[in-house]
């Protein structure tokens, strides 16, 4: 089983994750996931499928209706492609994502290596109080920022799936917005 190393990279190649690879601790979620797998709906992220099932109280029909737009968006936006690149390249870290250099220069944040809690879950600290949005958008476009964010979200989702594989738990990412920087959390 692959895991994350101290740099936030996958320690070994991670194959495409099949939701059957995760033994969900919640028996209702396990049953609902099994029912979802019997349908024609193919979700490339078991964590995403589990989150939708949980949100819709394990109702597979409601989940299918709700997730349809998300699956279309994932295909059209490049999210599925970003996920495949992250899974295929164990050396890819969030600092390797498109436009990360520009984003980190103008929007200070802490992700990855230093931002993994004791359970192995990612968290993020962003410092909008230190952001230079004008400078960032003089270097990259809104679409570039969205592409970076797509990669970051997919990277986080892969970490959550790793955690689910180890624990059977459906968890999320804590994101702290430090609005008062430079006197805030990063100092």
C-alpha positions in Angstrom: 0.0 0.0 0.0 1.4 3.4 -1.0 1.7 6.2 1.5 3.0 9.8 1.7 6.6 10.4 2.5 7.9 13.4 4.5 7.9 15.6 1.5 4.2 15.1 0.8 4.9 12.8 -2.2 3.6 9.3 -2.6 6.2 6.9 -1.4 5.5 4.5 -4.2 3.4 4.5 -7.3 -0.3 4.4 -6.4 -2.6 2.6 -8.7 -6.0 3.9 -9.7 -7.9 3.6 -6.5 -10.9 1.3 -6.6 -13.6 1.9 -4.0 -13.4 -1.8 -3.2 -9.9 -1.2 -2.0 -11.4 0.7 1.0 -13.0 -1.2 3.8 -15.3 1.5 5.1 -15.8 1.5 8.9 -19.4 2.7 8.6 -21.4 -0.4 7.5 -24.1 1.9 6.0 -21.5 3.6 3.8 -20.0 0.2 2.8 -23.4 -1.1 1.7 -24.3 2.1 -0.2 -20.9 2.1 -1.9 -21.6 -1.5 -3.0 -25.0 -0.5 -4.4 -23.4 2.5 -6.2 -20.9 0.2 -7.8 -23.7 -1.9 -9.3 -24.9 1.1 -11.3 -23.5 2.5 -14.6 -22.1 5.5 -12.8 -18.3 5.4 -12.6 -16.7 7.8 -10.1 -12.9 8.1 -10.4 -12.6 8.9 -6.7 -13.9 6.6 -4.0 -13.6 9.4 -1.4 -15.8 11.6 -3.7 -18.4 8.9 -4.0 -18.4 8.3 -0.3 -18.8 12.0 0.4 -21.8 12.3 -1.9 -23.3 9.1 -0.4 -22.9 10.5 3.1 -24.3 13.9 2.1 -27.4 12.2 0.6 -27.9 9.9 3.6 -26.7 6.8 1.7 -29.5 7.2 -0.9 -27.9 5.9 -4.1 -30.5 7.4 -6.5 -30.2 10.9 -4.9 -26.4 10.5 -5.0 -26.4 9.6 -8.7 -28.5 12.7 -9.5 -26.3 15.0 -7.4 -23.0 13.7 -8.6 -23.8 13.8 -12.3 -22.9 17.4 -12.7 -19.7 17.0 -10.7 -18.6 14.1 -12.9 -19.2 16.1 -16.0 -17.3 19.1 -14.5 -14.4 16.8 -13.5 -14.1 15.5 -17.0 -14.3 19.0 -18.7 -12.3 21.0 -16.1 -9.2 18.7 -16.2 -9.8 17.4 -12.6 -9.9 13.8 -13.7 -6.7 14.4 -15.8 -5.0 16.0 -12.8 -5.9 13.1 -10.6 -4.5 10.6 -13.1 -1.2 12.6 -13.3 -0.9 12.7 -9.5 -1.6 9.0 -9.2 0.8 8.2 -12.1 3.8 10.2 -10.8 4.8 9.4 -7.2 7.3 12.2 -7.2 4.8 14.9 -8.0 4.2 17.2 -5.0 2.0 20.2 -4.8 5.0 22.5 -5.5 5.2 20.8 -8.9 1.6 21.7 -9.8 1.0 24.1 -12.7 1.6 27.7 -11.6 2.5 26.8 -8.0 5.6 29.0 -8.0 3.5 32.1 -8.9 0.7 31.2 -6.5 3.0 30.6 -3.6 4.9 33.8 -4.3 1.8 36.0 -4.1 -0.5 33.9 -1.8 1.5 32.6 1.2 0.3 29.3 2.5 1.5 26.1 4.2 0.6 22.8 2.6 2.1 19.4 2.4 5.2 18.4 4.4 4.7 20.7 7.3 0.9 20.5 7.1 0.1 16.8 7.8 -1.5 16.1 11.2 -0.7 13.1 13.5 -3.3 11.0 11.7 -1.7 11.6 8.4 -4.4 14.0 7.2 -3.5 17.2 5.3 -4.4 20.6 6.5 -3.7 24.0 5.0 -3.0 27.5 6.3 -3.6 30.3 3.8 -2.7 33.8 4.5 -4.9 36.2 2.5 -3.7 39.0 4.9 -0.3 38.7 3.1 -1.7 38.1 -0.4 -0.7 40.3 -3.3 -3.6 39.5 -5.7 -2.6 42.3 -8.1 0.9 40.9 -8.4 -0.4 37.3 -8.8 -2.8 38.2 -11.6 -0.1 40.2 -13.3 1.8 36.9 -13.7 -1.0 34.3 -14.1 -4.6 34.3 -15.3 -7.7 33.3 -13.4 -7.8 30.1 -15.4 -4.2 29.4 -14.3 -5.1 29.8 -10.7 -8.1 27.5 -11.1 -5.8 24.9 -12.7 -3.4 25.1 -9.7 -6.4 24.8 -7.3 -7.7 21.7 -9.2 -4.4 20.0 -8.8 -4.2 20.9 -5.1 -7.7 19.6 -4.5 -7.0 16.4 -6.3 -3.8 16.0 -4.3 -5.7 16.5 -1.1 -8.4 14.0 -2.2 -5.7 11.3 -2.9 -4.3 11.9 0.7 -7.9 11.5 2.1 -8.2 8.2 0.1 -5.0 6.9 1.5 -6.3 7.7 5.0 -9.6 6.0 4.2 -7.7 2.9 3.0 -5.8 2.7 6.3 -8.6 3.5 8.7 -11.9 3.1 6.8 -12.8 6.6 7.8 -14.3 9.3 5.6 -12.5 12.5 6.7 -11.9 16.0 5.4 -9.2 18.6 5.1 -9.0 21.5 7.6 -8.3 24.8 6.0 -7.3 27.8 8.1 -7.6 31.3 6.6 -5.3 33.7 8.5 -6.7 37.1 7.7 -4.4 39.1 10.0 -1.0 38.1 8.7 1.8 39.2 8.8 1.2 39.0 12.6 -0.6 35.7 12.2 0.0 32.0 12.1 3.1 31.8 9.8 5.1 34.2 12.0 
